[in-house]
Amino acid sequence: MTAFLNALIRAVLVWLLLMAAESLQGAARRLLLSPALEQALRQISVLVGVLVIAAITWALLPWMRIRTTGQALATGAMWALLTLAFEFGLGGIMGRNWSQMLVDYDLNQGGLMPIGLLAMALVPWAVWRLQSRTRRASTKPDRRLRKSP
């Protein structure tokens, strides 16, 4: 299997995990919290969702073998596109019409999905940058530990 195909499969598997985590978060919100607060809770859940995505990505990015900025950005773009397909596909299966589904994407009506999708697209790159800097910083020799002549 080529390295590209291997990385692609790993990125899709992580995306599936992200969708499972997001679906559980949505189900918990609907089951445990007041329907009267649904709109506010949906907005808060976008922030929680971004944090969940960032945490899972942080943990699994090394396993995904992302090595370049381009790979990180391509992974995020793929995740955002797959998520759009998932959202509208699932919405259609559940009998929601287009106007119902598009409300989540209308910032004027309080829909924050565009922000969530943008975050999803950028999280792999942001985590890759942070982890790259952390690795570089940890591999630099500490000058304070060197003996002076």
Z-matrix of the N, CA and C atoms (Angstrom, degrees):
N
C 1 1.455
C 2 1.533 1 108.05
N 3 1.310 2 116.70 1 135.71
C 4 1.456 3 119.85 2 -179.75
C 5 1.525 4 110.38 3 -70.88
N 6 1.328 5 115.07 4 157.17
C 7 1.459 6 120.02 5 179.30
C 8 1.528 7 110.68 6 -61.54
N 9 1.337 8 116.64 7 -37.66
C 10 1.466 9 120.64 8 179.58
C 11 1.524 10 111.08 9 -62.77
N 12 1.318 11 116.30 10 -48.53
C 13 1.466 12 120.50 11 -178.96
C 14 1.528 13 110.70 12 -64.20
N 15 1.312 14 116.68 13 -39.00
C 16 1.462 15 121.58 14 178.07
C 17 1.533 16 110.21 15 -61.65
N 18 1.337 17 116.70 16 -46.42
C 19 1.466 18 120.67 17 179.35
C 20 1.528 19 110.93 18 -64.77
N 21 1.326 20 116.95 19 -38.42
C 22 1.463 21 121.20 20 178.96
C 23 1.527 22 111.05 21 -63.55
N 24 1.309 23 116.62 22 -45.11
C 25 1.469 24 120.94 23 178.64
C 26 1.525 25 110.21 24 -61.88
N 27 1.317 26 116.88 25 -43.06
C 28 1.465 27 120.52 26 179.16
C 29 1.528 28 111.17 27 -63.10
N 30 1.324 29 116.95 28 -41.46
C 31 1.468 30 120.59 29 179.36
C 32 1.528 31 110.88 30 -64.45
N 33 1.327 32 117.55 31 -39.32
C 34 1.468 33 120.71 32 178.43
C 35 1.528 34 110.21 33 -67.67
N 36 1.326 35 117.50 34 -39.75
C 37 1.470 36 120.27 35 178.05
C 38 1.525 37 110.99 36 -62.92
N 39 1.325 38 117.25 37 -40.83
C 40 1.466 39 119.99 38 177.56
C 41 1.527 40 109.49 39 -66.19
N 42 1.330 41 117.84 40 -39.45
C 43 1.462 42 120.45 41 177.51
C 44 1.532 43 110.42 42 -60.36
N 45 1.327 44 117.35 43 -41.62
C 46 1.470 45 120.11 44 177.29
C 47 1.526 46 110.74 45 -59.99
N 48 1.321 47 117.01 46 -40.49
C 49 1.462 48 120.94 47 176.15
C 50 1.527 49 110.30 48 -63.20
N 51 1.329 50 116.91 49 -41.70
C 52 1.467 51 120.56 50 177.82
C 53 1.530 52 111.08 51 -60.76
N 54 1.324 53 116.89 52 -42.84
C 55 1.471 54 120.31 53 179.57
C 56 1.527 55 110.84 54 -65.61
N 57 1.320 56 117.15 55 -37.89
C 58 1.466 57 120.12 56 177.06
C 59 1.528 58 110.00 57 -63.54
N 60 1.335 59 116.87 58 -44.67
C 61 1.466 60 120.70 59 179.75
C 62 1.525 61 110.85 60 -63.90
N 63 1.330 62 117.16 61 -43.01
C 64 1.464 63 120.82 62 179.25
C 65 1.531 64 111.17 63 -66.21
N 66 1.313 65 117.26 64 -38.67
C 67 1.468 66 121.00 65 178.34
C 68 1.521 67 110.83 66 -65.29
N 69 1.323 68 116.95 67 -41.28
C 70 1.470 69 120.54 68 176.75
C 71 1.519 70 110.98 69 -63.55
N 72 1.318 71 116.65 70 -40.80
C 73 1.457 72 120.30 71 178.50
C 74 1.531 73 110.06 72 -62.26
N 75 1.325 74 117.48 73 -44.40
C 76 1.465 75 121.13 74 178.96
C 77 1.518 76 112.18 75 -64.34
N 78 1.328 77 116.68 76 -41.93
C 79 1.468 78 120.53 77 178.91
C 80 1.522 79 110.58 78 -64.65
N 81 1.316 80 117.33 79 -42.81
C 82 1.465 81 120.78 80 178.99
C 83 1.523 82 110.42 81 -62.86
N 84 1.330 83 116.46 82 -41.34
C 85 1.465 84 120.34 83 178.98
C 86 1.527 85 110.20 84 -60.20
N 87 1.318 86 117.38 85 -44.59
C 88 1.469 87 120.91 86 -178.12
C 89 1.526 88 112.33 87 -69.47
N 90 1.323 89 116.97 88 -36.81
C 91 1.463 90 120.53 89 -176.47
C 92 1.521 91 113.18 90 -79.61
N 93 1.313 92 116.48 91 -36.96
C 94 1.457 93 119.60 92 -169.10
C 95 1.520 94 114.71 93 -100.61
N 96 1.306 95 117.33 94 -18.88
C 97 1.451 96 118.63 95 -172.78
C 98 1.523 97 111.44 96 -115.14
N 99 1.302 98 115.47 97 161.42
C 100 1.464 99 122.88 98 -173.67
C 101 1.528 100 112.77 99 -65.81
N 102 1.334 101 116.75 100 131.43
C 103 1.468 102 120.03 101 175.66
C 104 1.532 103 112.57 102 -61.81
N 105 1.326 104 117.39 103 -26.17
C 106 1.463 105 120.82 104 -179.94
C 107 1.530 106 111.62 105 -65.03
N 108 1.309 107 116.14 106 -24.84
C 109 1.462 108 120.95 107 -178.84
C 110 1.528 109 112.54 108 -100.03
N 111 1.317 110 117.43 109 15.06
C 112 1.467 111 122.05 110 -170.99
C 113 1.529 112 113.24 111 -52.84
N 114 1.346 113 118.53 112 -47.96
C 115 1.470 114 120.08 113 -176.30
C 116 1.525 115 111.01 114 -64.26
N 117 1.322 116 117.36 115 -46.83
C 118 1.464 117 120.19 116 179.52
C 119 1.524 118 110.78 117 -63.16
N 120 1.321 119 116.30 118 -40.47
C 121 1.463 120 120.06 119 -179.72
C 122 1.526 121 111.61 120 -67.90
N 123 1.321 122 117.36 121 -34.64
C 124 1.465 123 119.82 122 176.68
C 125 1.522 124 110.26 123 -65.12
N 126 1.321 125 117.01 124 -37.35
C 127 1.458 126 120.02 125 178.44
C 128 1.525 127 110.95 126 -68.28
N 129 1.320 128 116.66 127 -43.32
C 130 1.465 129 120.44 128 177.60
C 131 1.520 130 110.25 129 -63.60
N 132 1.322 131 116.26 130 -36.02
C 133 1.464 132 119.01 131 -177.65
C 134 1.525 133 112.12 132 -66.84
N 135 1.339 134 118.00 133 -23.04
C 136 1.468 135 119.71 134 174.89
C 137 1.527 136 109.27 135 -65.13
N 138 1.332 137 116.81 136 -44.44
C 139 1.465 138 120.34 137 177.65
C 140 1.524 139 110.74 138 -63.68
N 141 1.318 140 116.43 139 -45.47
C 142 1.468 141 120.27 140 177.63
C 143 1.527 142 109.81 141 -60.85
N 144 1.321 143 116.30 142 -40.99
C 145 1.461 144 120.61 143 178.76
C 146 1.517 145 112.31 144 -61.18
N 147 1.324 146 116.75 145 -41.89
C 148 1.471 147 120.32 146 178.02
C 149 1.528 148 109.96 147 -62.53
N 150 1.325 149 116.85 148 -41.04
C 151 1.470 150 119.91 149 178.38
C 152 1.529 151 111.27 150 -64.89
N 153 1.326 152 116.72 151 -39.94
C 154 1.472 153 120.86 152 177.26
C 155 1.526 154 109.91 153 -63.65
N 156 1.330 155 116.64 154 -45.43
C 157 1.467 156 120.96 155 178.88
C 158 1.524 157 110.23 156 -60.15
N 159 1.325 158 116.63 157 -44.37
C 160 1.465 159 120.16 158 -179.88
C 161 1.529 160 111.37 159 -63.74
N 162 1.325 161 117.35 160 -42.07
C 163 1.471 162 120.33 161 -179.23
C 164 1.526 163 111.42 162 -65.51
N 165 1.324 164 116.76 163 -45.45
C 166 1.469 165 119.82 164 179.53
C 167 1.524 166 109.93 165 -65.19
N 168 1.324 167 116.40 166 -41.98
C 169 1.468 168 119.91 167 179.38
C 170 1.520 169 110.39 168 -63.89
N 171 1.321 170 117.61 169 -41.80
C 172 1.464 171 121.05 170 178.77
C 173 1.531 172 110.13 171 -58.12
N 174 1.314 173 115.60 172 -44.88
C 175 1.466 174 120.09 173 -177.12
C 176 1.529 175 112.13 174 -69.87
N 177 1.326 176 117.55 175 -35.50
C 178 1.468 177 120.07 176 -170.71
C 179 1.526 178 114.94 177 -106.68
N 180 1.318 179 118.47 178 -4.28
C 181 1.461 180 119.61 179 -178.71
C 182 1.527 181 113.11 180 -58.36
N 183 1.327 182 119.95 181 -43.61
C 184 1.473 183 118.32 182 177.41
C 185 1.537 184 112.16 183 -60.47
N 186 1.324 185 117.25 184 -37.25
C 187 1.459 186 121.22 185 178.65
C 188 1.527 187 110.97 186 -65.51
N 189 1.335 188 116.69 187 -32.93
C 190 1.465 189 120.43 188 179.92
C 191 1.531 190 111.83 189 -72.20
N 192 1.313 191 117.03 190 -15.54
C 193 1.475 192 123.34 191 176.80
C 194 1.527 193 112.92 192 62.79
N 195 1.303 194 115.23 193 40.78
C 196 1.462 195 120.07 194 174.20
C 197 1.521 196 107.18 195 -78.32
N 198 1.338 197 115.97 196 127.06
C 199 1.464 198 120.74 197 -173.82
C 200 1.526 199 113.93 198 -119.75
N 201 1.333 200 117.37 199 -14.77
C 202 1.465 201 119.48 200 -175.60
C 203 1.525 202 110.67 201 -134.37
N 204 1.325 203 114.39 202 163.25
C 205 1.464 204 120.47 203 174.92
C 206 1.520 205 110.36 204 -58.41
N 207 1.320 206 116.63 205 -43.93
C 208 1.463 207 120.90 206 -179.74
C 209 1.516 208 112.52 207 -60.00
N 210 1.325 209 116.49 208 -41.94
C 211 1.466 210 119.98 209 178.51
C 212 1.525 211 110.81 210 -64.67
N 213 1.324 212 116.46 211 -40.63
C 214 1.467 213 120.43 212 179.90
C 215 1.527 214 110.71 213 -65.43
N 216 1.328 215 117.03 214 -44.20
C 217 1.464 216 120.33 215 179.39
C 218 1.527 217 111.53 216 -67.90
N 219 1.325 218 117.39 217 -39.12
C 220 1.470 219 120.68 218 178.12
C 221 1.525 220 110.67 219 -64.83
N 222 1.323 221 116.74 220 -38.93
C 223 1.467 222 120.65 221 177.62
C 224 1.525 223 110.24 222 -62.21
N 225 1.321 224 117.06 223 -46.59
C 226 1.460 225 120.74 224 178.75
C 227 1.519 226 112.67 225 -62.28
N 228 1.327 227 117.08 226 -42.00
C 229 1.468 228 120.61 227 178.41
C 230 1.529 229 110.37 228 -63.35
N 231 1.330 230 116.01 229 -42.57
C 232 1.465 231 119.80 230 178.61
C 233 1.527 232 110.12 231 -62.44
N 234 1.345 233 117.28 232 -44.51
C 235 1.460 234 120.65 233 179.00
C 236 1.526 235 110.87 234 -58.95
N 237 1.337 236 117.34 235 -44.28
C 238 1.466 237 120.43 236 -178.62
C 239 1.534 238 110.67 237 -64.20
N 240 1.327 239 117.35 238 -43.13
C 241 1.469 240 120.41 239 179.56
C 242 1.527 241 111.51 240 -66.84
N 243 1.323 242 116.91 241 -41.97
C 244 1.466 243 119.94 242 177.11
C 245 1.528 244 110.70 243 -62.71
N 246 1.324 245 116.05 244 -37.87
C 247 1.464 246 120.27 245 179.78
C 248 1.528 247 110.94 246 -66.25
N 249 1.326 248 117.13 247 -41.83
C 250 1.467 249 119.89 248 175.76
C 251 1.524 250 110.63 249 -58.49
N 252 1.322 251 116.45 250 -47.26
C 253 1.469 252 120.43 251 179.19
C 254 1.525 253 110.59 252 -61.46
N 255 1.328 254 116.61 253 -41.22
C 256 1.464 255 121.70 254 179.27
C 257 1.527 256 110.62 255 -63.27
N 258 1.329 257 116.34 256 -48.87
C 259 1.471 258 121.41 257 -177.48
C 260 1.526 259 111.41 258 -59.94
N 261 1.323 260 116.65 259 -49.70
C 262 1.462 261 119.37 260 -177.20
C 263 1.523 262 111.52 261 -74.41
N 264 1.318 263 117.25 262 -34.25
C 265 1.468 264 119.90 263 176.35
C 266 1.515 265 111.50 264 -64.68
N 267 1.329 266 116.52 265 -47.83
C 268 1.460 267 120.74 266 178.95
C 269 1.526 268 110.96 267 -65.68
N 270 1.334 269 116.13 268 -40.38
C 271 1.465 270 119.46 269 177.48
C 272 1.518 271 111.61 270 -59.69
N 273 1.324 272 116.46 271 -41.73
C 274 1.465 273 120.36 272 177.67
C 275 1.514 274 112.08 273 -64.63
N 276 1.324 275 116.46 274 -41.90
C 277 1.468 276 120.77 275 178.39
C 278 1.525 277 110.66 276 -62.69
N 279 1.330 278 116.18 277 -36.47
C 280 1.465 279 120.69 278 -178.91
C 281 1.529 280 112.46 279 -82.15
N 282 1.335 281 117.00 280 3.16
C 283 1.456 282 120.32 281 175.42
C 284 1.515 283 115.66 282 84.53
N 285 1.320 284 117.98 283 12.21
C 286 1.464 285 119.93 284 177.92
C 287 1.526 286 109.02 285 -78.37
N 288 1.328 287 116.55 286 141.65
C 289 1.464 288 119.11 287 176.66
C 290 1.530 289 109.52 288 -88.99
N 291 1.329 290 115.46 289 171.24
C 292 1.464 291 120.20 290 -175.28
C 293 1.523 292 112.18 291 -58.89
N 294 1.325 293 117.71 292 -42.57
C 295 1.468 294 119.49 293 -177.65
C 296 1.524 295 111.26 294 -64.07
N 297 1.326 296 117.42 295 -36.19
C 298 1.471 297 120.26 296 176.82
C 299 1.524 298 110.50 297 -65.64
N 300 1.322 299 116.50 298 -42.43
C 301 1.465 300 119.73 299 -177.57
C 302 1.524 301 111.76 300 -71.39
N 303 1.330 302 117.32 301 -35.70
C 304 1.462 303 120.16 302 -176.38
C 305 1.521 304 113.16 303 -73.38
N 306 1.338 305 118.22 304 -17.43
C 307 1.465 306 120.95 305 176.87
C 308 1.529 307 110.20 306 -57.60
N 309 1.319 308 117.29 307 -38.16
C 310 1.465 309 121.13 308 -179.80
C 311 1.529 310 112.17 309 -64.52
N 312 1.324 311 117.58 310 -17.16
C 313 1.464 312 122.43 311 -177.79
C 314 1.525 313 112.51 312 -105.34
N 315 1.322 314 117.36 313 1.41
C 316 1.462 315 122.06 314 -178.53
C 317 1.526 316 109.43 315 -98.46
N 318 1.323 317 116.21 316 105.61
C 319 1.463 318 120.66 317 -179.06
C 320 1.530 319 111.57 318 -61.53
N 321 1.331 320 117.58 319 -31.86
C 322 1.470 321 121.24 320 179.34
C 323 1.524 322 112.42 321 -66.50
N 324 1.324 323 117.00 322 -23.39
C 325 1.467 324 121.07 323 178.63
C 326 1.531 325 111.52 324 -102.94
N 327 1.320 326 116.72 325 13.61
C 328 1.460 327 120.52 326 177.51
C 329 1.513 328 114.80 327 87.51
N 330 1.318 329 117.65 328 4.53
C 331 1.463 330 120.35 329 177.84
C 332 1.522 331 110.69 330 -76.11
N 333 1.300 332 116.60 331 128.25
C 334 1.465 333 120.67 332 -176.93
C 335 1.529 334 113.65 333 -111.62
N 336 1.323 335 117.21 334 12.21
C 337 1.465 336 118.93 335 -179.58
C 338 1.528 337 113.36 336 -59.57
N 339 1.347 338 120.62 337 -35.45
C 340 1.470 339 117.83 338 177.13
C 341 1.528 340 112.09 339 -59.93
N 342 1.322 341 116.17 340 -36.30
C 343 1.464 342 119.86 341 178.21
C 344 1.524 343 109.86 342 -69.43
N 345 1.324 344 116.55 343 -42.04
C 346 1.461 345 120.44 344 177.15
C 347 1.518 346 112.19 345 -61.71
N 348 1.338 347 116.98 346 -41.83
C 349 1.469 348 120.46 347 178.85
C 350 1.524 349 111.46 348 -67.66
N 351 1.324 350 116.83 349 -40.02
C 352 1.464 351 119.95 350 177.01
C 353 1.523 352 110.13 351 -62.36
N 354 1.330 353 115.94 352 -43.57
C 355 1.467 354 119.55 353 177.32
C 356 1.521 355 110.60 354 -61.76
N 357 1.331 356 116.79 355 -44.50
C 358 1.462 357 119.79 356 179.28
C 359 1.526 358 110.72 357 -59.72
N 360 1.324 359 116.45 358 -38.71
C 361 1.457 360 120.38 359 -179.77
C 362 1.525 361 111.86 360 -68.03
N 363 1.330 362 117.24 361 -31.44
C 364 1.467 363 120.44 362 -175.06
C 365 1.524 364 114.45 363 -97.39
N 366 1.325 365 118.06 364 -18.76
C 367 1.471 366 120.45 365 -176.88
C 368 1.532 367 112.95 366 -57.99
N 369 1.328 368 121.11 367 -45.61
C 370 1.473 369 118.22 368 179.77
C 371 1.533 370 112.25 369 -58.54
N 372 1.331 371 116.30 370 -40.26
C 373 1.462 372 120.08 371 178.52
C 374 1.534 373 110.85 372 -66.34
N 375 1.343 374 117.25 373 -46.12
C 376 1.465 375 120.64 374 -178.71
C 377 1.526 376 111.06 375 -62.92
N 378 1.321 377 117.04 376 -44.14
C 379 1.468 378 120.68 377 179.03
C 380 1.523 379 109.86 378 -65.64
N 381 1.331 380 117.55 379 -41.73
C 382 1.468 381 120.94 380 178.58
C 383 1.527 382 110.37 381 -59.70
N 384 1.339 383 116.93 382 -44.07
C 385 1.473 384 120.66 383 178.68
C 386 1.525 385 111.07 384 -62.20
N 387 1.331 386 116.70 385 -46.50
C 388 1.466 387 119.96 386 -179.61
C 389 1.521 388 111.24 387 -63.59
N 390 1.320 389 117.06 388 -44.60
C 391 1.462 390 119.52 389 -179.99
C 392 1.522 391 111.15 390 -67.56
N 393 1.327 392 118.38 391 -35.16
C 394 1.465 393 121.29 392 177.77
C 395 1.519 394 110.36 393 -64.65
N 396 1.314 395 116.44 394 -43.85
C 397 1.473 396 120.02 395 178.47
C 398 1.523 397 110.89 396 -64.94
N 399 1.322 398 116.52 397 -40.25
C 400 1.462 399 120.34 398 179.17
C 401 1.522 400 110.33 399 -62.96
N 402 1.338 401 116.24 400 -43.42
C 403 1.473 402 119.62 401 178.65
C 404 1.519 403 111.29 402 -63.83
N 405 1.335 404 116.87 403 -43.58
C 406 1.472 405 119.81 404 179.76
C 407 1.519 406 110.61 405 -63.04
N 408 1.328 407 116.56 406 -42.83
C 409 1.463 408 119.81 407 -178.77
C 410 1.519 409 111.25 408 -65.47
N 411 1.326 410 117.32 409 -35.23
C 412 1.466 411 119.70 410 -177.91
C 413 1.525 412 112.13 411 -78.30
N 414 1.333 413 118.00 412 -17.00
C 415 1.468 414 119.68 413 179.89
C 416 1.519 415 112.47 414 -96.64
N 417 1.326 416 118.34 415 -9.35
C 418 1.461 417 120.69 416 177.08
C 419 1.523 418 108.68 417 -75.21
N 420 1.326 419 116.86 418 137.20
C 421 1.466 420 118.60 419 177.67
C 422 1.527 421 110.29 420 -68.58
N 423 1.288 422 115.64 421 142.47
C 424 1.453 423 121.49 422 178.36
C 425 1.521 424 107.55 423 -84.15
N 426 1.318 425 117.14 424 114.32
C 427 1.470 426 121.56 425 -176.64
C 428 1.522 427 112.11 426 -66.20
N 429 1.296 428 117.13 427 -21.97
C 430 1.460 429 119.43 428 179.94
C 431 1.517 430 111.14 429 -69.92
N 432 1.323 431 117.16 430 -21.96
C 433 1.456 432 120.52 431 -177.77
C 434 1.529 433 112.80 432 -86.53
N 435 1.334 434 117.34 433 -13.08
C 436 1.463 435 119.32 434 179.87
C 437 1.519 436 109.93 435 -74.33
N 438 1.307 437 113.93 436 144.49
C 439 1.466 438 118.61 437 177.59
C 440 1.520 439 108.97 438 -78.77
N 441 1.298 440 115.69 439 139.75
C 442 1.461 441 118.80 440 177.30
C 443 1.521 442 108.88 441 -86.04
N 444 1.347 443 116.85 442 149.77
C 445 1.476 444 120.08 443 -177.50
C 446 1.492 445 114.27 444 -69.32
